[in-house]
């Protein structure tokens, strides 16, 4: 079964079929074409590039020599157009339909992977890096702002990996020094099938926070540019761990809410 609606048909919340929702729950990811119009893509790409130039992006990697991605964190708070993209009515309605319940906005990143510069993105799932408890529906919407063919560092997923038992998940990290390689946490990982997901600008790829994924090197001549948004369970609470700074003002067990973590579709 394909994880896409028919090529050439824009995706809306109304066009999302029950079969597509089931595919997301079975596989842990789904690729939806043409969620954004070309005009929207142009606006959001310009905003992302402006922010990269203005902010001086941070590195994702152990050192400058080991950079996997350059990124600008909390992008939705730094540019009005990227706020609009994070709370885009079609994307947020689809996110809640896929997840099966109410969500809040947790975090947003502008992500760039330059040609022949950045290393492959490490094999991971998002659960260990989230300083949150009470999660079951949390998911990421990854929106390419340029075309991302397979050789431009496209995302690679392990279908069904979000369903593996807790004994084979790296559920929580108190610090990055406790990180264990995926092969150690999940012995079957090296034998699990993988799916490369090329995508065009304006598509959106949604993945569950427990879905194992990675990305290859950008061997193309053009930069890969994307926008990643994490939507969390609306009733999530703070659990100290790694990457705590967005929620470090909270007490452990306190709800993650307020103006910096808004409901994505207020009642």
C-alpha positions as protocol buffer text, in pm:
chain_id: "A"
residue {
  index: 1
  type: UNK
  ca { x: 0 y: 0 z: 0 }
}
residue {
  index: 2
  type: UNK
  ca { x: 133 y: 343 z: -90 }
}
residue {
  index: 3
  type: UNK
  ca { x: 179 y: 607 z: 180 }
}
residue {
  index: 4
  type: UNK
  ca { x: 85 y: 883 z: -66 }
}
residue {
  index: 5
  type: UNK
  ca { x: -237 y: 1002 z: -221 }
}
residue {
  index: 6
  type: UNK
  ca { x: -242 y: 1015 z: -600 }
}
residue {
  index: 7
  type: UNK
  ca { x: 44 y: 1215 z: -746 }
}
residue {
  index: 8
  type: UNK
  ca { x: -79 y: 1548 z: -875 }
}
residue {
  index: 9
  type: UNK
  ca { x: -361 y: 1587 z: -621 }
}
residue {
  index: 10
  type: UNK
  ca { x: -298 y: 1853 z: -354 }
}
residue {
  index: 11
  type: UNK
  ca { x: -344 y: 1721 z: -3 }
}
residue {
  index: 12
  type: UNK
  ca { x: -603 y: 1878 z: 225 }
}
residue {
  index: 13
  type: UNK
  ca { x: -740 y: 1765 z: 558 }
}
residue {
  index: 14
  type: UNK
  ca { x: -1062 y: 1669 z: 376 }
}
residue {
  index: 15
  type: UNK
  ca { x: -876 y: 1451 z: 125 }
}
residue {
  index: 16
  type: UNK
  ca { x: -696 y: 1254 z: 396 }
}
residue {
  index: 17
  type: UNK
  ca { x: -838 y: 903 z: 376 }
}
residue {
  index: 18
  type: UNK
  ca { x: -887 y: 649 z: 653 }
}
residue {
  index: 19
  type: UNK
  ca { x: -643 y: 426 z: 463 }
}
residue {
  index: 20
  type: UNK
  ca { x: -374 y: 696 z: 485 }
}
residue {
  index: 21
  type: UNK
  ca { x: -433 y: 736 z: 858 }
}
residue {
  index: 22
  type: UNK
  ca { x: -406 y: 359 z: 905 }
}
residue {
  index: 23
  type: UNK
  ca { x: -84 y: 357 z: 704 }
}
residue {
  index: 24
  type: UNK
  ca { x: 62 y: 620 z: 936 }
}
residue {
  index: 25
  type: UNK
  ca { x: -29 y: 414 z: 1243 }
}
residue {
  index: 26
  type: UNK
  ca { x: 106 y: 92 z: 1089 }
}
residue {
  index: 27
  type: UNK
  ca { x: 430 y: 232 z: 945 }
}
residue {
  index: 28
  type: UNK
  ca { x: 502 y: 526 z: 1173 }
}
residue {
  index: 29
  type: UNK
  ca { x: 531 y: 780 z: 892 }
}
residue {
  index: 30
  type: UNK
  ca { x: 338 y: 911 z: 594 }
}
residue {
  index: 31
  type: UNK
  ca { x: 436 y: 1130 z: 298 }
}
residue {
  index: 32
  type: UNK
  ca { x: 167 y: 1370 z: 178 }
}
residue {
  index: 33
  type: UNK
  ca { x: 219 y: 1558 z: -149 }
}
residue {
  index: 34
  type: UNK
  ca { x: 145 y: 1924 z: -224 }
}
residue {
  index: 35
  type: UNK
  ca { x: 20 y: 2034 z: 114 }
}
residue {
  index: 36
  type: UNK
  ca { x: 157 y: 2383 z: 47 }
}
residue {
  index: 37
  type: UNK
  ca { x: 102 y: 2586 z: -269 }
}
residue {
  index: 38
  type: UNK
  ca { x: 402 y: 2705 z: -474 }
}
residue {
  index: 39
  type: UNK
  ca { x: 334 y: 3059 z: -352 }
}
residue {
  index: 40
  type: UNK
  ca { x: 344 y: 2946 z: 11 }
}
residue {
  index: 41
  type: UNK
  ca { x: 664 y: 2751 z: -49 }
}
residue {
  index: 42
  type: UNK
  ca { x: 830 y: 3060 z: -195 }
}
residue {
  index: 43
  type: UNK
  ca { x: 728 y: 3271 z: 105 }
}
residue {
  index: 44
  type: UNK
  ca { x: 837 y: 3017 z: 365 }
}
residue {
  index: 45
  type: UNK
  ca { x: 1164 y: 2939 z: 188 }
}
residue {
  index: 46
  type: UNK
  ca { x: 1253 y: 3308 z: 178 }
}
residue {
  index: 47
  type: UNK
  ca { x: 1177 y: 3335 z: 550 }
}
residue {
  index: 48
  type: UNK
  ca { x: 1393 y: 3031 z: 630 }
}
residue {
  index: 49
  type: UNK
  ca { x: 1685 y: 3163 z: 429 }
}
residue {
  index: 50
  type: UNK
  ca { x: 1650 y: 3507 z: 588 }
}
residue {
  index: 51
  type: UNK
  ca { x: 1658 y: 3351 z: 935 }
}
residue {
  index: 52
  type: UNK
  ca { x: 1962 y: 3135 z: 854 }
}
residue {
  index: 53
  type: UNK
  ca { x: 2150 y: 3444 z: 736 }
}
residue {
  index: 54
  type: UNK
  ca { x: 2043 y: 3648 z: 1038 }
}
residue {
  index: 55
  type: UNK
  ca { x: 2086 y: 3399 z: 1321 }
}
residue {
  index: 56
  type: UNK
  ca { x: 2405 y: 3214 z: 1237 }
}
residue {
  index: 57
  type: UNK
  ca { x: 2285 y: 2854 z: 1265 }
}
residue {
  index: 58
  type: UNK
  ca { x: 2386 y: 2608 z: 1532 }
}
residue {
  index: 59
  type: UNK
  ca { x: 2537 y: 2269 z: 1450 }
}
residue {
  index: 60
  type: UNK
  ca { x: 2388 y: 1927 z: 1511 }
}
residue {
  index: 61
  type: UNK
  ca { x: 2688 y: 1707 z: 1571 }
}
residue {
  index: 62
  type: UNK
  ca { x: 2974 y: 1651 z: 1813 }
}
residue {
  index: 63
  type: UNK
  ca { x: 3192 y: 1921 z: 1656 }
}
residue {
  index: 64
  type: UNK
  ca { x: 3214 y: 2150 z: 1356 }
}
residue {
  index: 65
  type: UNK
  ca { x: 3399 y: 1874 z: 1171 }
}
residue {
  index: 66
  type: UNK
  ca { x: 3120 y: 1626 z: 1250 }
}
residue {
  index: 67
  type: UNK
  ca { x: 2820 y: 1846 z: 1164 }
}
residue {
  index: 68
  type: UNK
  ca { x: 2518 y: 1654 z: 1037 }
}
residue {
  index: 69
  type: UNK
  ca { x: 2281 y: 1950 z: 999 }
}
residue {
  index: 70
  type: UNK
  ca { x: 2288 y: 2325 z: 1056 }
}
residue {
  index: 71
  type: UNK
  ca { x: 1973 y: 2452 z: 1224 }
}
residue {
  index: 72
  type: UNK
  ca { x: 1795 y: 2751 z: 1373 }
}
residue {
  index: 73
  type: UNK
  ca { x: 1594 y: 2655 z: 1680 }
}
residue {
  index: 74
  type: UNK
  ca { x: 1258 y: 2804 z: 1786 }
}
residue {
  index: 75
  type: UNK
  ca { x: 1221 y: 2947 z: 1436 }
}
residue {
  index: 76
  type: UNK
  ca { x: 848 y: 3011 z: 1479 }
}
residue {
  index: 77
  type: UNK
  ca { x: 928 y: 3270 z: 1749 }
}
residue {
  index: 78
  type: UNK
  ca { x: 1181 y: 3448 z: 1528 }
}
residue {
  index: 79
  type: UNK
  ca { x: 993 y: 3510 z: 1203 }
}
residue {
  index: 80
  type: UNK
  ca { x: 621 y: 3576 z: 1146 }
}
residue {
  index: 81
  type: UNK
  ca { x: 605 y: 3367 z: 829 }
}
residue {
  index: 82
  type: UNK
  ca { x: 758 y: 3068 z: 1007 }
}
residue {
  index: 83
  type: UNK
  ca { x: 503 y: 3113 z: 1284 }
}
residue {
  index: 84
  type: UNK
  ca { x: 234 y: 3088 z: 1015 }
}
residue {
  index: 85
  type: UNK
  ca { x: 392 y: 2768 z: 883 }
}
residue {
  index: 86
  type: UNK
  ca { x: 413 y: 2610 z: 1230 }
}
residue {
  index: 87
  type: UNK
  ca { x: 42 y: 2679 z: 1284 }
}
residue {
  index: 88
  type: UNK
  ca { x: -67 y: 2625 z: 923 }
}
residue {
  index: 89
  type: UNK
  ca { x: -433 y: 2522 z: 935 }
}
residue {
  index: 90
  type: UNK
  ca { x: -400 y: 2232 z: 689 }
}
residue {
  index: 91
  type: UNK
  ca { x: -85 y: 2090 z: 848 }
}
residue {
  index: 92
  type: UNK
  ca { x: -219 y: 2119 z: 1203 }
}
residue {
  index: 93
  type: UNK
  ca { x: -555 y: 1962 z: 1114 }
}
residue {
  index: 94
  type: UNK
  ca { x: -379 y: 1672 z: 943 }
}
residue {
  index: 95
  type: UNK
  ca { x: -145 y: 1633 z: 1244 }
}
residue {
  index: 96
  type: UNK
  ca { x: -437 y: 1598 z: 1484 }
}
residue {
  index: 97
  type: UNK
  ca { x: -619 y: 1362 z: 1249 }
}
residue {
  index: 98
  type: UNK
  ca { x: -311 y: 1138 z: 1224 }
}
residue {
  index: 99
  type: UNK
  ca { x: -233 y: 1151 z: 1596 }
}
residue {
  index: 100
  type: UNK
  ca { x: -589 y: 1094 z: 1708 }
}
residue {
  index: 101
  type: UNK
  ca { x: -609 y: 1372 z: 1965 }
}
residue {
  index: 102
  type: UNK
  ca { x: -528 y: 1731 z: 2065 }
}
residue {
  index: 103
  type: UNK
  ca { x: -174 y: 1859 z: 2025 }
}
residue {
  index: 104
  type: UNK
  ca { x: 40 y: 2154 z: 2127 }
}
residue {
  index: 105
  type: UNK
  ca { x: 329 y: 2310 z: 1940 }
}
residue {
  index: 106
  type: UNK
  ca { x: 653 y: 2206 z: 2108 }
}
residue {
  index: 107
  type: UNK
  ca { x: 944 y: 2306 z: 1884 }
}
residue {
  index: 108
  type: UNK
  ca { x: 1043 y: 2420 z: 1537 }
}
residue {
  index: 109
  type: UNK
  ca { x: 1372 y: 2416 z: 1348 }
}
residue {
  index: 110
  type: UNK
  ca { x: 1492 y: 2544 z: 1014 }
}
residue {
  index: 111
  type: UNK
  ca { x: 1722 y: 2268 z: 889 }
}
residue {
  index: 112
  type: UNK
  ca { x: 1985 y: 2286 z: 618 }
}
residue {
  index: 113
  type: UNK
  ca { x: 2215 y: 2019 z: 481 }
}
residue {
  index: 114
  type: UNK
  ca { x: 2471 y: 2158 z: 238 }
}
residue {
  index: 115
  type: UNK
  ca { x: 2607 y: 1955 z: -54 }
}
residue {
  index: 116
  type: UNK
  ca { x: 2924 y: 1758 z: 16 }
}
residue {
  index: 117
  type: UNK
  ca { x: 2963 y: 1925 z: 358 }
}
residue {
  index: 118
  type: UNK
  ca { x: 2738 y: 1769 z: 619 }
}
residue {
  index: 119
  type: UNK
  ca { x: 2769 y: 1412 z: 740 }
}
residue {
  index: 120
  type: UNK
  ca { x: 2479 y: 1164 z: 733 }
}
residue {
  index: 121
  type: UNK
  ca { x: 2215 y: 1231 z: 1000 }
}
residue {
  index: 122
  type: UNK
  ca { x: 2262 y: 976 z: 1276 }
}
residue {
  index: 123
  type: UNK
  ca { x: 2015 y: 688 z: 1318 }
}
residue {
  index: 124
  type: UNK
  ca { x: 1770 y: 792 z: 1589 }
}
residue {
  index: 125
  type: UNK
  ca { x: 1416 y: 835 z: 1703 }
}
residue {
  index: 126
  type: UNK
  ca { x: 1288 y: 1151 z: 1870 }
}
residue {
  index: 127
  type: UNK
  ca { x: 1170 y: 1005 z: 2201 }
}
residue {
  index: 128
  type: UNK
  ca { x: 1498 y: 1010 z: 2402 }
}
residue {
  index: 129
  type: UNK
  ca { x: 1569 y: 1376 z: 2326 }
}
residue {
  index: 130
  type: UNK
  ca { x: 1230 y: 1510 z: 2435 }
}
residue {
  index: 131
  type: UNK
  ca { x: 1222 y: 1623 z: 2801 }
}
residue {
  index: 132
  type: UNK
  ca { x: 855 y: 1530 z: 2818 }
}
residue {
  index: 133
  type: UNK
  ca { x: 638 y: 1269 z: 2987 }
}
residue {
  index: 134
  type: UNK
  ca { x: 292 y: 1141 z: 2905 }
}
residue {
  index: 135
  type: UNK
  ca { x: 356 y: 1106 z: 2533 }
}
residue {
  index: 136
  type: UNK
  ca { x: 174 y: 876 z: 2293 }
}
residue {
  index: 137
  type: UNK
  ca { x: 60 y: 1091 z: 2000 }
}
residue {
  index: 138
  type: UNK
  ca { x: 361 y: 1323 z: 1955 }
}
residue {
  index: 139
  type: UNK
  ca { x: 476 y: 1357 z: 1594 }
}
residue {
  index: 140
  type: UNK
  ca { x: 695 y: 1567 z: 1365 }
}
residue {
  index: 141
  type: UNK
  ca { x: 589 y: 1744 z: 1047 }
}
residue {
  index: 142
  type: UNK
  ca { x: 894 y: 1772 z: 818 }
}
residue {
  index: 143
  type: UNK
  ca { x: 833 y: 2013 z: 530 }
}
residue {
  index: 144
  type: UNK
  ca { x: 1091 y: 2041 z: 250 }
}
residue {
  index: 145
  type: UNK
  ca { x: 1123 y: 2397 z: 123 }
}
residue {
  index: 146
  type: UNK
  ca { x: 1320 y: 2279 z: -181 }
}
residue {
  index: 147
  type: UNK
  ca { x: 1291 y: 1957 z: -378 }
}
residue {
  index: 148
  type: UNK
  ca { x: 1465 y: 1673 z: -193 }
}
residue {
  index: 149
  type: UNK
  ca { x: 1542 y: 1385 z: -430 }
}
residue {
  index: 150
  type: UNK
  ca { x: 1711 y: 1080 z: -286 }
}
residue {
  index: 151
  type: UNK
  ca { x: 2063 y: 1215 z: -337 }
}
residue {
  index: 152
  type: UNK
  ca { x: 1995 y: 1543 z: -155 }
}
residue {
  index: 153
  type: UNK
  ca { x: 1986 y: 1393 z: 194 }
}
residue {
  index: 154
  type: UNK
  ca { x: 1629 y: 1270 z: 196 }
}
residue {
  index: 155
  type: UNK
  ca { x: 1481 y: 1108 z: 505 }
}
residue {
  index: 156
  type: UNK
  ca { x: 1503 y: 731 z: 548 }
}
residue {
  index: 157
  type: UNK
  ca { x: 1255 y: 550 z: 775 }
}
residue {
  index: 158
  type: UNK
  ca { x: 1229 y: 206 z: 934 }
}
residue {
  index: 159
  type: UNK
  ca { x: 861 y: 115 z: 886 }
}
residue {
  index: 160
  type: UNK
  ca { x: 687 y: -8 z: 1200 }
}
residue {
  index: 161
  type: UNK
  ca { x: 982 y: 73 z: 1425 }
}
residue {
  index: 162
  type: UNK
  ca { x: 759 y: 288 z: 1649 }
}
residue {
  index: 163
  type: UNK
  ca { x: 577 y: -32 z: 1753 }
}
residue {
  index: 164
  type: UNK
  ca { x: 883 y: -211 z: 1892 }
}
residue {
  index: 165
  type: UNK
  ca { x: 859 y: -301 z: 2264 }
}
residue {
  index: 166
  type: UNK
  ca { x: 981 y: -64 z: 2532 }
}
residue {
  index: 167
  type: UNK
  ca { x: 1266 y: -302 z: 2611 }
}
residue {
  index: 168
  type: UNK
  ca { x: 1405 y: -218 z: 2265 }
}
residue {
  index: 169
  type: UNK
  ca { x: 1359 y: 158 z: 2294 }
}
residue {
  index: 170
  type: UNK
  ca { x: 1594 y: 418 z: 2434 }
}
residue {
  index: 171
  type: UNK
  ca { x: 1307 y: 570 z: 2626 }
}
residue {
  index: 172
  type: UNK
  ca { x: 1478 y: 856 z: 2807 }
}
residue {
  index: 173
  type: UNK
  ca { x: 1820 y: 1015 z: 2832 }
}
residue {
  index: 174
  type: UNK
  ca { x: 1940 y: 1194 z: 3144 }
}
residue {
  index: 175
  type: UNK
  ca { x: 2228 y: 1324 z: 2931 }
}
residue {
  index: 176
  type: UNK
  ca { x: 2386 y: 1260 z: 2593 }
}
residue {
  index: 177
  type: UNK
  ca { x: 2663 y: 1064 z: 2763 }
}
residue {
  index: 178
  type: UNK
  ca { x: 2404 y: 791 z: 2823 }
}
residue {
  index: 179
  type: UNK
  ca { x: 2322 y: 756 z: 2453 }
}
residue {
  index: 180
  type: UNK
  ca { x: 2349 y: 399 z: 2323 }
}
residue {
  index: 181
  type: UNK
  ca { x: 2379 y: 308 z: 1953 }
}
residue {
  index: 182
  type: UNK
  ca { x: 2056 y: 189 z: 1791 }
}
residue {
  index: 183
  type: UNK
  ca { x: 2211 y: -153 z: 1717 }
}
residue {
  index: 184
  type: UNK
  ca { x: 2266 y: -201 z: 2091 }
}
residue {
  index: 185
  type: UNK
  ca { x: 1922 y: -83 z: 2196 }
}
residue {
  index: 186
  type: UNK
  ca { x: 1739 y: -269 z: 1921 }
}
residue {
  index: 187
  type: UNK
  ca { x: 1936 y: -578 z: 1807 }
}
residue {
  index: 188
  type: UNK
  ca { x: 1711 y: -636 z: 1504 }
}
residue {
  index: 189
  type: UNK
  ca { x: 1774 y: -288 z: 1366 }
}
residue {
  index: 190
  type: UNK
  ca { x: 2049 y: -388 z: 1118 }
}
residue {
  index: 191
  type: UNK
  ca { x: 1805 y: -634 z: 957 }
}
residue {
  index: 192
  type: UNK
  ca { x: 1501 y: -406 z: 946 }
}
residue {
  index: 193
  type: UNK
  ca { x: 1389 y: -281 z: 601 }
}
residue {
  index: 194
  type: UNK
  ca { x: 1435 y: 90 z: 534 }
}
residue {
  index: 195
  type: UNK
  ca { x: 1236 y: 323 z: 309 }
}
residue {
  index: 196
  type: UNK
  ca { x: 1392 y: 629 z: 145 }
}
residue {
  index: 197
  type: UNK
  ca { x: 1138 y: 909 z: 105 }
}
residue {
  index: 198
  type: UNK
  ca { x: 1224 y: 1167 z: -163 }
}
residue {
  index: 199
  type: UNK
  ca { x: 993 y: 1466 z: -147 }
}
residue {
  index: 200
  type: UNK
  ca { x: 913 y: 1781 z: -340 }
}
residue {
  index: 201
  type: UNK
  ca { x: 899 y: 2133 z: -199 }
}
residue {
  index: 202
  type: UNK
  ca { x: 562 y: 2180 z: -31 }
}
residue {
  index: 203
  type: UNK
  ca { x: 508 y: 1813 z: 54 }
}
residue {
  index: 204
  type: UNK
  ca { x: 492 y: 1722 z: 423 }
}
residue {
  index: 205
  type: UNK
  ca { x: 628 y: 1405 z: 582 }
}
residue {
  index: 206
  type: UNK
  ca { x: 479 y: 1321 z: 921 }
}
residue {
  index: 207
  type: UNK
  ca { x: 653 y: 1074 z: 1152 }
}
residue {
  index: 208
  type: UNK
  ca { x: 572 y: 937 z: 1498 }
}
residue {
  index: 209
  type: UNK
  ca { x: 817 y: 1035 z: 1770 }
}
residue {
  index: 210
  type: UNK
  ca { x: 924 y: 671 z: 1818 }
}
residue {
  index: 211
  type: UNK
  ca { x: 987 y: 600 z: 1449 }
}
residue {
  index: 212
  type: UNK
  ca { x: 1351 y: 527 z: 1372 }
}
residue {
  index: 213
  type: UNK
  ca { x: 1490 y: 744 z: 1095 }
}
residue {
  index: 214
  type: UNK
  ca { x: 1809 y: 884 z: 946 }
}
residue {
  index: 215
  type: UNK
  ca { x: 1920 y: 1085 z: 644 }
}
residue {
  index: 216
  type: UNK
  ca { x: 2198 y: 1043 z: 394 }
}
residue {
  index: 217
  type: UNK
  ca { x: 2467 y: 1280 z: 275 }
}
residue {
  index: 218
  type: UNK
  ca { x: 2365 y: 1553 z: 33 }
}
residue {
  index: 219
  type: UNK
  ca { x: 2560 y: 1457 z: -280 }
}
residue {
  index: 220
  type: UNK
  ca { x: 2359 y: 1686 z: -505 }
}
residue {
  index: 221
  type: UNK
  ca { x: 2469 y: 2036 z: -610 }
}
residue {
  index: 222
  type: UNK
  ca { x: 2191 y: 2221 z: -420 }
}
residue {
  index: 223
  type: UNK
  ca { x: 2129 y: 2279 z: -52 }
}
residue {
  index: 224
  type: UNK
  ca { x: 1863 y: 2077 z: 127 }
}
residue {
  index: 225
  type: UNK
  ca { x: 1638 y: 2315 z: 320 }
}
residue {
  index: 226
  type: UNK
  ca { x: 1347 y: 2203 z: 539 }
}
residue {
  index: 227
  type: UNK
  ca { x: 1132 y: 2304 z: 832 }
}
residue {
  index: 228
  type: UNK
  ca { x: 1073 y: 2059 z: 1116 }
}
residue {
  index: 229
  type: UNK
  ca { x: 789 y: 2104 z: 1365 }
}
residue {
  index: 230
  type: UNK
  ca { x: 724 y: 1884 z: 1670 }
}
residue {
  index: 231
  type: UNK
  ca { x: 364 y: 1867 z: 1786 }
}
residue {
  index: 232
  type: UNK
  ca { x: 331 y: 1710 z: 2131 }
}
residue {
  index: 233
  type: UNK
  ca { x: 43 y: 1559 z: 2328 }
}
residue {
  index: 234
  type: UNK
  ca { x: -164 y: 1847 z: 2462 }
}
residue {
  index: 235
  type: UNK
  ca { x: -134 y: 1718 z: 2820 }
}
residue {
  index: 236
  type: UNK
  ca { x: 242 y: 1646 z: 2817 }
}
residue {
  index: 237
  type: UNK
  ca { x: 442 y: 1731 z: 3129 }
}
residue {
  index: 238
  type: UNK
  ca { x: 804 y: 1828 z: 3190 }
}
residue {
  index: 239
  type: UNK
  ca { x: 1049 y: 1548 z: 3265 }
}
residue {
  index: 240
  type: UNK
  ca { x: 1413 y: 1659 z: 3306 }
}
residue {
  index: 241
  type: UNK
  ca { x: 1648 y: 1507 z: 3051 }
}
residue {
  index: 242
  type: UNK
  ca { x: 1842 y: 1640 z: 2755 }
}
residue {
  index: 243
  type: UNK
  ca { x: 1764 y: 1948 z: 2544 }
}
residue {
  index: 244
  type: UNK
  ca { x: 1574 y: 2089 z: 2842 }
}
residue {
  index: 245
  type: UNK
  ca { x: 1624 y: 2459 z: 2776 }
}
residue {
  index: 246
  type: UNK
  ca { x: 1279 y: 2527 z: 2621 }
}
residue {
  index: 247
  type: UNK
  ca { x: 1109 y: 2394 z: 2937 }
}
residue {
  index: 248
  type: UNK
  ca { x: 1375 y: 2433 z: 3207 }
}
residue {
  index: 249
  type: UNK
  ca { x: 1168 y: 2706 z: 3376 }
}
residue {
  index: 250
  type: UNK
  ca { x: 911 y: 2441 z: 3471 }
}
residue {
  index: 251
  type: UNK
  ca { x: 910 y: 2208 z: 3770 }
}
residue {
  index: 252
  type: UNK
  ca { x: 925 y: 1833 z: 3697 }
}
residue {
  index: 253
  type: UNK
  ca { x: 573 y: 1705 z: 3636 }
}
residue {
  index: 254
  type: UNK
  ca { x: 436 y: 2049 z: 3550 }
}
residue {
  index: 255
  type: UNK
  ca { x: 223 y: 2076 z: 3233 }
}
residue {
  index: 256
  type: UNK
  ca { x: 402 y: 2209 z: 2925 }
}
residue {
  index: 257
  type: UNK
  ca { x: 160 y: 2481 z: 2820 }
}
residue {
  index: 258
  type: UNK
  ca { x: 130 y: 2858 z: 2782 }
}
residue {
  index: 259
  type: UNK
  ca { x: 194 y: 3098 z: 2497 }
}
residue {
  index: 260
  type: UNK
  ca { x: 520 y: 2929 z: 2391 }
}
residue {
  index: 261
  type: UNK
  ca { x: 344 y: 2591 z: 2369 }
}
residue {
  index: 262
  type: UNK
  ca { x: 4 y: 2676 z: 2223 }
}
residue {
  index: 263
  type: UNK
  ca { x: -272 y: 2436 z: 2132 }
}
residue {
  index: 264
  type: UNK
  ca { x: -237 y: 2402 z: 1756 }
}
residue {
  index: 265
  type: UNK
  ca { x: -613 y: 2404 z: 1700 }
}
residue {
  index: 266
  type: UNK
  ca { x: -775 y: 2593 z: 1988 }
}
residue {
  index: 267
  type: UNK
  ca { x: -1134 y: 2497 z: 2071 }
}
